[in-house]
Amino acid sequence: MKWLCNFLKGTKPAESNRRRPRVMGGEQSTLWQHEPIRPKREEPPRPDNEELDRQLALSLAEDNKHPKERNHNKGENDEDLAKAMQDSLNMNPYMPHNPYAPSQALPRAHRVCGGCKHEVGHGHYLSCMGMYWHPQCFICSSCTHPIRETEFTLLGAEPYHKVCYKELHHPKCDVCLQFIATNRAGLIEYRAHPFWGQKYCPSHELDRTPRCCSCEKMEPRNTKYMSLGDGRSLCMECLDSAVMDTGECQPLYYSIRDYYEGMNMKLDQQIPMLLVERQALNEAMEGECKGPHHMPETRGLCLSEEQTVTSILRRPRIGGHRLLDMRTQPQKLTRRCEVTAILVLYGLPRLLTGSILAHELMHGWLRLKGYRNLSPEVEEGICQVMSYLWLEAEILPASTRYAHPSSSYASSSSSSSYRPPSSKKGGISHTEKKLGEFFMHQIANDTSAAYGDGFRTAYKAVNKYGLRQTLNHIRLTGGFPV
């Protein structure tokens, strides 16, 4: 109790070292200085100081305690203070407020991890996306491993490693199976098939990557297409239902003739039908001095001139990824009516082969029925309608296709109860149905004047007036009813 002793001696220690501000010149600048220490004074003892003397004696007795006892009490006080400060450092919302906590530590107690939703506390933490995170809680939304890199990618509110994001969202080429590169502007540029959605690098349109001659899909690097030996390739899905020789095609040909007869459009003459190679078809087309206009890639031909054509006699066998032992024979075609023969390219899927036959048979029917001098838009347009309607009858359920507007051909038949059956017993597979939908998509979206615009005009007329009335109008006027 040294302060009490000093007090009795006339000195005030609490003021001996006190600094007080002094304002100078009216400005708010502050200077600090020591006050002078007051001189000590001796006072004579007085009788009323007995109580003070007793208090002095008690304080001296306290000061004279054993040093170990004093240190023990002091140690307990120090430990209590240290514990209180430690509790303030580890403060959490479930503990009572610690008055000894430093003011700068209080905000950390309100930092909640965006991952585990627990308090962040002291130590390493991340601050991103407007939240705080334990390092182990900031994880990739794809691989679920912590993101320790200084850069990451956000998709909405989901963080990703840059590599994981690229693997998950950056488009890959369906041909070379690599990430599609960016162009000079830094944009991802690729091509996509309008029906199948196959994505590929623009360079594959120039690097001779094989494309299926039927479905138009490009050959992926991990797949091998079948080479047909005439510059064409066929994917495995199309090869599964491909028609390879004339004998194999005959049942399909007869079923389409029955389809015409069911719509009261019977062909009175037997028109020969041959499956031929690409070269034979091109040679026959060159020898045809008149007739229908052809697409850039000719797949079928309705002959009106006498010719000798090489047809495929026997289905070739498959060896590796090409066809072997193909047997052909030349066949002289004699003209007995307005139509000499129908030629169709071999190696195409059943539905594509059938749609070509339906198209070419319509050319034959028009010639046999005396339709003369029709414009390409009218003749090719109505032939494409017959091809489209046959595909529709093959792949759509009966309840759907007869309620569909394109089924208006039923009204043209003398027997409206006739329902053209599918030409394949047991129905078709999902893969073949998808192919049929693609062939219908090709017809409907053709951009040429004769095959595209002609089809859409003819299809609209048939839907509105029916097939029979549309054909009668074509016979009388050479054009479609409007």
CORPE-V867893 format. One record per run of one state. SS is the DSSP state (@ for helix, = for strand, . for the rest). FROM is the first residue (numbers start at 0). TO is the last residue. If there is no record, write none. Layout:
SS_FROM_TO ; SS_FROM_TO
This chain:
._0_0 ; @_1_7 ; ._8_11 ; @_12_15 ; ._16_17 ; =_18_22 ; ._23_28 ; =_29_33 ; ._34_45 ; @_46_62 ; ._63_65 ; @_66_88 ; ._89_101 ; @_102_104 ; ._105_105 ; @_106_109 ; ._110_110 ; =_111_112 ; ._113_117 ; =_118_118 ; ._119_124 ; =_125_127 ; ._128_129 ; =_130_132 ; ._133_137 ; =_138_138 ; ._139_144 ; =_145_145 ; ._146_151 ; =_152_154 ; ._155_156 ; =_157_159 ; ._160_160 ; @_161_168 ; ._169_170 ; =_171_171 ; ._172_177 ; =_178_178 ; ._179_180 ; =_181_181 ; ._182_186 ; =_187_187 ; ._188_189 ; =_190_191 ; ._192_197 ; =_198_199 ; ._200_200 ; @_201_204 ; ._205_209 ; =_210_211 ; ._212_216 ; =_217_217 ; ._218_224 ; =_225_226 ; ._227_231 ; =_232_233 ; ._234_234 ; @_235_238 ; ._239_240 ; =_241_242 ; ._243_244 ; @_245_261 ; ._262_270 ; =_271_275 ; ._276_276 ; @_277_286 ; ._287_298 ; =_299_302 ; ._303_305 ; =_306_313 ; ._314_315 ; =_316_318 ; ._319_320 ; =_321_323 ; ._324_325 ; =_326_332 ; ._333_339 ; =_340_344 ; ._345_346 ; =_347_348 ; @_349_367 ; ._368_374 ; @_375_394 ; ._395_396 ; @_397_400 ; ._401_403 ; @_404_411 ; ._412_428 ; @_429_443 ; ._444_447 ; @_448_464 ; ._465_465 ; @_466_476 ; ._477_481
